[in-house]
Every structure is written in structure tokens, then in C-alpha cells.
Amino acid sequence: MIRRIAYILLAVLVSLIAAELALRLLGYGPRRLMAELPDRASQVSSRYTDSIGFDLKPGHYTPVMGGQELSVTNTSYASRAVFMAEQNPVQPLVLLGCSFTYGYGLSDRETYPYLLDSACSEFSVKNLSCPSDGTLQSLLRLKRYLACNSCNSPLVVVLNYLSFHDERNCLNASYRAKIYEGYLALKQSSLTAQAGLNLAVLFPYIDAADEQHALHYVSYDHLVDWDVPFVHELALSNLLSAVFIKAKCDPRRERQLSIYLIRQIQQLCTDSNIRFCVSYMENPAQIRDVLDSCRVSGIETIDLSIDFNDRKNFNYPADPVHPNAKANRVFMTKFLKHIRDNWN
């Protein structure tokens, strides 16, 4: 009996070793912490607010991206610098979104909000976007902005929607794992102390399955309750973790939550007599349900789409995720054309 158990255990061990070797040969590996943290903390989020989570840290910064020094300015109003001064008397056009609208990896003058502000005298562009934001954070930022600027409400609010905002709004298992990996890397990095990054930040979220859409908050250290052991050592553990995480996600409900939040922003703008639009950068086919919902709800949409499969639109090789200066010029051109054609 003991020998049979020993044979079974040996067979299991050999099978696990064989599976690990096979996965390595196929290109899979253990989950790895970021070897080099991008200089994001020094140019973005080290200030904590009790209602939004991460926020922009006011000041001028010169992070290095791909060997090139950038010029990044966050204003005292928690917005990215644009062409005109903050005190511009022209009525504001508020832009909401994530790092794509913020202009992560670009100098101030290269971002499409800056370019739009320099080319459009009808509005004073306010770029309230912040890296890591989803539609929920955009809604919370707009509420804060309107409460603090009741005497100078924006004429237009434009939310830039991207499909990956879905997971951010509900903090699904996949996005929690991504944030948590960043948390582990930051804990081991001197960057945290240098930039004053607050690891006690609370992240707002709404459970995608909650029909009441109650707002919740969770801290860094409670993002992940359990994970497969040895994910940072074994490819097999990492693969199993990915399978479990995917099983916990519900893309349909997550997309419906995004649609709900977009309508909440629309209602907020309607109540304040503000024109509301949704811009998009992805292939329309990828977000057809969102665009259809906007059409049914009477929400104006602005097509800023580029080819996400074309590497020439992104900051390769230093940052293959975010649109580069060339793509931002395309965004500005399309945005300005929409204004000229539709906003008379």
C-alpha cells in the first residue's frame, strides 16, 4: 500500500515537472514583478483623495522614457497642463479619461489636449484625465470639478472611453491582480519613498453584479485575498492563476456597468446644462454595444480611432502600450474636425 502511494506521488511529481518544462518550452513563464518601474509615480499619482483614489500630484517633472527626458506638468487644479494658462476666461471644455488622454509617455506639448487647446480658441481645454482611471473615476472627478467650479461650469464634457475601462470600474479579478503586482513591486522599490507615493490608497469600485450599483472602496493590501501558490516561481502556477482569474470575470456585466456609468455622466451633465460627448480611439467594432447605447441615449460620439495593431502609433520600444506623439496629432486633427463640423 505504501509503495503504491509512493508510485502515485512520484507519478504526480513527474507529471508536474513535465508540465512545467512543456510550458517553459512553449514560452510560458512564472509571473514576474516589474523589473524596472516606469517613472510614473514621479509624474502622476502620489496624492491620495478619499473619494477617487489616485490623483495627480501638482508640479513640473522630467521623467525619462526610452532615454528621452520628458516635460510633464500637473497643475494645481489636478489637471495636465495645456496650451493656455489656467486662468483662461474662455468657457472650459473638460476632457475625462485615462493615461491615453492624459498623454502618458509624452511631454505636455505632444498631448492631444494641449494641441487641441492651442488650435481651438472657442474653448479652454481642461485635461482632467489621470492614468489608471476608468469610467467610474471619471464620473467622480467630474462631480468634484463641478462642485469646485460652480461659477464656471464647462460648456462641454468629453469622456474618452476605452474597452479596458470595463475592468477598472468594477475592479475585476484580472485588474486587481495587475494592481497588486504593481503594489508588490512598489513595496520593494525606493521609488515609493522618493516620490512620496501613498500605498494606503483606497480604490473605488462598483460590483458588476450589483444591480444597486453601490460604491465600495478597497485598499492595496486587500485587493487579492488568495492566489495560486508559487505564481512568481512556476509557469504552471501562473497559468492556473490566469485560468482562475478569467473564470471570475464577467465581460458582459462589466460592459453593462460601463454603459450605466456613461449614462450617469450624461445625467450629471444634463442637470448642469452641459453638452456631453463620448470619444473613442479603438476600432468601433470592438465597442459596438457602447456606441449603440450612446446612440439610443442621444449621446454624441467623437471618432478618434487609430489602428491599435500598427506599432507606429505607439511608443515602441520604450512604451508599447500608450499612443505616441504621432497618434496624438491624429487625435487632435479628428477632434478639431468634429468641432468644426458639428459645434456651430
PLY file of the C-alpha trace (Angstrom):
ply
format ascii 1.0
element vertex 344
property float x
property float y
property float z
element edge 343
property int vertex1
property int vertex2
end_header
0.00 0.00 0.00
2.77 2.41 0.95
4.66 1.52 -2.23
1.56 2.20 -4.33
1.10 5.63 -2.72
4.78 6.35 -3.32
4.40 5.44 -7.01
1.34 7.67 -7.31
3.12 10.60 -5.68
6.16 10.05 -7.89
3.95 9.96 -11.00
2.24 13.18 -9.95
5.60 14.83 -9.32
6.98 13.71 -12.67
3.81 14.92 -14.42
4.08 18.33 -12.75
7.74 18.63 -13.71
6.90 17.58 -17.30
4.06 20.11 -17.45
6.35 22.85 -16.14
9.04 22.03 -18.71
6.47 21.89 -21.52
5.07 25.30 -20.56
8.55 26.80 -20.47
9.29 25.41 -23.93
6.03 26.93 -25.18
7.11 30.33 -23.91
5.11 30.48 -20.68
6.84 31.55 -17.51
6.19 32.49 -13.89
4.59 35.82 -13.11
7.25 38.45 -12.81
7.29 41.67 -10.88
8.17 44.72 -12.94
11.94 44.63 -13.29
12.08 48.37 -13.87
9.31 50.55 -12.61
8.42 53.27 -15.10
8.81 56.78 -13.71
5.04 57.01 -13.39
5.00 57.82 -9.70
7.14 60.90 -10.22
4.82 62.37 -12.82
1.41 61.22 -11.70
-0.12 59.63 -8.69
1.23 60.24 -5.26
-1.58 62.29 -3.85
-4.49 60.46 -2.28
-8.09 61.61 -2.17
-10.77 59.94 -0.10
-13.24 59.79 -2.99
-11.26 58.99 -6.13
-8.12 57.08 -5.16
-5.07 58.12 -7.14
-4.84 61.75 -8.15
-2.38 63.98 -9.96
0.47 65.45 -7.96
0.85 69.15 -8.86
4.26 70.20 -10.13
6.67 70.01 -13.06
8.53 66.75 -13.65
11.16 65.48 -16.07
10.84 61.69 -16.21
12.93 59.75 -18.71
11.21 57.48 -21.24
13.32 55.46 -23.65
16.33 57.65 -22.98
14.40 60.83 -23.71
13.64 63.37 -21.00
10.02 64.47 -20.92
8.49 67.71 -19.69
5.39 66.90 -17.64
3.29 69.47 -15.79
0.37 68.77 -13.48
-1.47 71.92 -12.44
-2.73 72.90 -9.01
-6.22 72.04 -10.24
-5.31 68.34 -10.63
-5.16 68.54 -14.42
-2.47 68.11 -17.08
-1.07 71.34 -18.48
-2.45 72.60 -21.78
-1.58 75.49 -24.12
-3.31 78.39 -22.38
-2.93 79.48 -18.76
-5.21 78.01 -16.11
-6.91 81.38 -15.74
-8.11 81.41 -19.37
-11.52 83.17 -19.25
-12.93 81.17 -22.19
-15.55 78.62 -21.14
-13.99 75.21 -20.40
-14.09 72.06 -22.48
-13.39 69.28 -19.96
-11.69 66.07 -21.07
-12.03 62.93 -18.96
-10.18 59.67 -19.45
-7.18 57.54 -18.59
-3.48 57.66 -19.49
-4.37 57.79 -23.21
-5.99 61.20 -22.74
-3.55 62.29 -20.04
-0.73 61.70 -22.51
1.39 59.25 -20.55
4.89 58.94 -22.01
4.66 62.33 -23.74
5.72 65.87 -22.97
2.97 68.41 -22.37
3.23 69.90 -25.87
2.82 66.49 -27.52
-0.52 65.54 -25.94
-3.68 65.95 -27.98
-5.46 68.04 -25.29
-2.54 70.53 -25.43
-2.62 70.57 -29.24
-6.39 70.96 -29.25
-6.20 73.86 -26.80
-3.63 75.61 -29.00
-5.74 75.16 -32.15
-9.21 75.90 -30.77
-9.86 79.40 -29.44
-13.54 78.71 -28.72
-12.80 76.71 -25.58
-10.36 76.49 -22.72
-9.40 72.82 -22.63
-9.14 71.21 -19.18
-7.46 67.82 -19.21
-8.76 66.14 -16.03
-7.61 62.68 -17.10
-5.42 60.56 -14.84
-3.53 57.34 -15.58
-5.31 54.24 -14.22
-8.72 55.92 -14.35
-11.82 54.12 -15.54
-15.28 55.50 -16.26
-16.12 55.42 -12.54
-13.16 57.63 -11.63
-14.10 59.99 -14.47
-17.59 60.33 -13.00
-16.14 61.07 -9.55
-13.68 63.60 -10.97
-16.42 65.42 -12.83
-18.55 65.63 -9.67
-15.59 67.10 -7.79
-14.82 69.56 -10.58
-18.40 70.81 -10.83
-18.61 71.21 -7.05
-15.43 73.31 -7.04
-16.23 75.33 -10.17
-19.93 76.11 -9.87
-19.37 79.63 -11.19
-17.53 78.46 -14.30
-19.19 75.23 -15.41
-17.83 73.67 -18.60
-19.66 74.19 -21.85
-18.77 70.67 -22.99
-17.58 67.48 -21.25
-15.97 64.75 -23.35
-15.36 61.32 -21.87
-12.79 59.23 -23.72
-13.92 55.61 -23.41
-11.73 52.55 -23.98
-12.80 48.94 -23.57
-10.24 48.21 -20.84
-12.03 50.70 -18.61
-14.63 47.98 -18.03
-12.37 46.02 -15.68
-11.32 49.17 -13.84
-14.85 50.23 -12.97
-15.57 47.02 -11.08
-12.01 46.11 -10.10
-12.47 42.63 -11.50
-10.10 39.80 -10.60
-7.85 40.50 -13.58
-7.37 44.18 -12.80
-6.95 43.53 -9.08
-4.10 41.16 -9.90
-2.43 43.79 -12.12
-2.67 46.50 -9.47
-1.48 44.12 -6.77
1.63 43.21 -8.78
2.40 46.90 -9.04
1.87 47.20 -5.30
4.36 44.40 -4.60
6.90 45.99 -6.92
6.45 49.42 -5.34
6.90 47.99 -1.84
10.32 46.74 -2.91
11.30 49.96 -4.66
12.96 53.14 -3.41
10.70 54.97 -5.88
7.89 54.85 -3.32
9.77 56.91 -0.77
11.37 59.20 -3.34
8.04 60.19 -4.91
6.04 60.06 -1.70
3.69 57.51 -3.19
0.90 56.61 -0.80
0.44 52.84 -0.60
-2.61 53.31 1.65
-4.71 54.44 -1.31
-8.29 53.19 -1.43
-9.63 52.25 -4.87
-13.31 52.97 -5.67
-15.29 50.29 -7.47
-18.80 49.04 -8.16
-19.54 45.32 -8.20
-20.56 44.47 -11.77
-23.21 42.07 -10.46
-24.75 44.62 -8.10
-27.94 46.00 -9.63
-28.00 48.76 -7.00
-24.57 49.99 -8.17
-23.32 50.67 -4.65
-19.93 52.37 -4.41
-17.22 50.49 -2.49
-13.57 51.08 -1.64
-10.69 48.64 -1.19
-7.08 49.20 -0.15
-3.94 47.92 -1.88
-3.30 45.16 0.64
-6.85 43.79 0.33
-7.01 43.68 -3.46
-6.19 39.97 -3.65
-7.42 37.61 -0.94
-5.93 34.41 -2.38
-3.82 33.34 -5.32
-2.27 30.09 -6.56
0.96 29.45 -4.62
4.34 29.97 -6.31
3.00 32.13 -9.17
6.30 34.05 -9.17
8.33 30.83 -9.33
6.40 28.39 -11.54
4.89 28.75 -15.00
2.26 26.14 -14.13
1.10 28.13 -11.10
0.96 31.30 -13.17
-1.12 29.58 -15.86
-3.54 28.13 -13.29
-3.87 31.55 -11.67
-4.69 33.10 -15.06
-7.38 30.45 -15.66
-8.97 31.06 -12.25
-8.87 34.83 -12.72
-10.52 34.61 -16.14
-13.25 32.38 -14.71
-14.10 35.06 -12.13
-14.57 37.81 -14.73
-17.88 38.57 -16.44
-17.20 40.75 -19.52
-20.89 41.19 -20.34
-21.80 42.57 -16.93
-18.63 44.66 -16.82
-19.55 46.28 -20.15
-23.09 46.95 -18.91
-21.62 48.70 -15.87
-19.60 50.97 -18.16
-22.75 51.82 -20.10
-24.54 52.60 -16.82
-21.71 54.91 -15.72
-21.67 56.72 -19.06
-25.38 57.40 -18.63
-24.71 58.68 -15.11
-22.23 61.18 -16.52
-24.78 62.13 -19.18
-27.39 62.76 -16.48
-24.96 64.83 -14.44
-24.19 66.97 -17.49
-27.87 67.30 -18.40
-28.68 68.52 -14.90
-25.93 71.13 -15.21
-26.86 72.16 -18.77
-23.57 70.84 -20.18
-23.10 69.27 -23.58
-21.83 65.69 -23.16
-19.93 63.58 -25.69
-18.11 60.27 -25.71
-14.92 59.96 -27.76
-13.29 56.67 -28.70
-9.91 55.59 -30.07
-10.47 51.89 -30.74
-11.99 50.13 -33.72
-15.74 50.85 -33.40
-16.50 47.14 -33.84
-14.82 46.41 -30.51
-17.17 48.71 -28.60
-20.27 48.48 -30.76
-22.60 47.93 -27.79
-21.32 51.08 -26.09
-21.71 53.14 -29.26
-25.19 51.72 -29.83
-26.15 52.65 -26.28
-24.85 56.18 -26.84
-26.93 56.47 -29.99
-30.07 55.25 -28.22
-29.42 57.62 -25.28
-28.78 60.58 -27.56
-25.12 60.87 -26.59
-22.90 62.48 -29.21
-19.81 60.40 -30.14
-16.46 61.56 -31.49
-14.39 59.18 -33.62
-10.69 59.49 -32.76
-9.89 55.91 -33.77
-6.45 54.75 -34.87
-5.10 51.33 -35.81
-4.15 49.70 -32.50
-2.28 46.98 -34.41
0.08 49.48 -36.02
3.21 49.79 -33.90
3.92 53.17 -35.49
1.08 54.61 -33.38
2.70 53.66 -30.07
5.87 54.43 -28.14
7.86 51.37 -29.22
10.03 50.02 -27.78
10.11 52.03 -24.54
6.34 52.01 -24.03
4.36 49.84 -26.46
1.07 50.46 -24.64
0.46 54.21 -24.97
-0.16 56.25 -28.14
2.82 58.30 -29.27
3.09 61.91 -30.42
2.13 60.97 -33.99
-1.09 59.30 -32.82
-1.89 62.30 -30.60
-1.65 64.58 -33.62
-4.21 62.35 -35.32
-6.48 62.55 -32.25
-6.26 66.34 -32.30
-6.97 66.59 -36.02
-10.04 64.36 -35.76
-11.30 66.13 -32.65
-10.89 69.57 -34.20
-12.68 68.46 -37.38
-15.60 67.21 -35.29
-15.81 70.58 -33.53
-15.73 72.50 -36.79
-18.31 70.22 -38.44
-20.75 69.81 -35.54
-20.39 72.54 -32.92
-21.73 75.68 -34.55
0 1
1 2
2 3
3 4
4 5
5 6
6 7
7 8
8 9
9 10
10 11
11 12
12 13
13 14
14 15
15 16
16 17
17 18
18 19
19 20
20 21
21 22
22 23
23 24
24 25
25 26
26 27
27 28
28 29
29 30
30 31
31 32
32 33
33 34
34 35
35 36
36 37
37 38
38 39
39 40
40 41
41 42
42 43
43 44
44 45
45 46
46 47
47 48
48 49
49 50
50 51
51 52
52 53
53 54
54 55
55 56
56 57
57 58
58 59
59 60
60 61
61 62
62 63
63 64
64 65
65 66
66 67
67 68
68 69
69 70
70 71
71 72
72 73
73 74
74 75
75 76
76 77
77 78
78 79
79 80
80 81
81 82
82 83
83 84
84 85
85 86
86 87
87 88
88 89
89 90
90 91
91 92
92 93
93 94
94 95
95 96
96 97
97 98
98 99
99 100
100 101
101 102
102 103
103 104
104 105
105 106
106 107
107 108
108 109
109 110
110 111
111 112
112 113
113 114
114 115
115 116
116 117
117 118
118 119
119 120
120 121
121 122
122 123
123 124
124 125
125 126
126 127
127 128
128 129
129 130
130 131
131 132
132 133
133 134
134 135
135 136
136 137
137 138
138 139
139 140
140 141
141 142
142 143
143 144
144 145
145 146
146 147
147 148
148 149
149 150
150 151
151 152
152 153
153 154
154 155
155 156
156 157
157 158
158 159
159 160
160 161
161 162
162 163
163 164
164 165
165 166
166 167
167 168
168 169
169 170
170 171
171 172
172 173
173 174
174 175
175 176
176 177
177 178
178 179
179 180
180 181
181 182
182 183
183 184
184 185
185 186
186 187
187 188
188 189
189 190
190 191
191 192
192 193
193 194
194 195
195 196
196 197
197 198
198 199
199 200
200 201
201 202
202 203
203 204
204 205
205 206
206 207
207 208
208 209
209 210
210 211
211 212
212 213
213 214
214 215
215 216
216 217
217 218
218 219
219 220
220 221
221 222
222 223
223 224
224 225
225 226
226 227
227 228
228 229
229 230
230 231
231 232
232 233
233 234
234 235
235 236
236 237
237 238
238 239
239 240
240 241
241 242
242 243
243 244
244 245
245 246
246 247
247 248
248 249
249 250
250 251
251 252
252 253
253 254
254 255
255 256
256 257
257 258
258 259
259 260
260 261
261 262
262 263
263 264
264 265
265 266
266 267
267 268
268 269
269 270
270 271
271 272
272 273
273 274
274 275
275 276
276 277
277 278
278 279
279 280
280 281
281 282
282 283
283 284
284 285
285 286
286 287
287 288
288 289
289 290
290 291
291 292
292 293
293 294
294 295
295 296
296 297
297 298
298 299
299 300
300 301
301 302
302 303
303 304
304 305
305 306
306 307
307 308
308 309
309 310
310 311
311 312
312 313
313 314
314 315
315 316
316 317
317 318
318 319
319 320
320 321
321 322
322 323
323 324
324 325
325 326
326 327
327 328
328 329
329 330
330 331
331 332
332 333
333 334
334 335
335 336
336 337
337 338
338 339
339 340
340 341
341 342
342 343
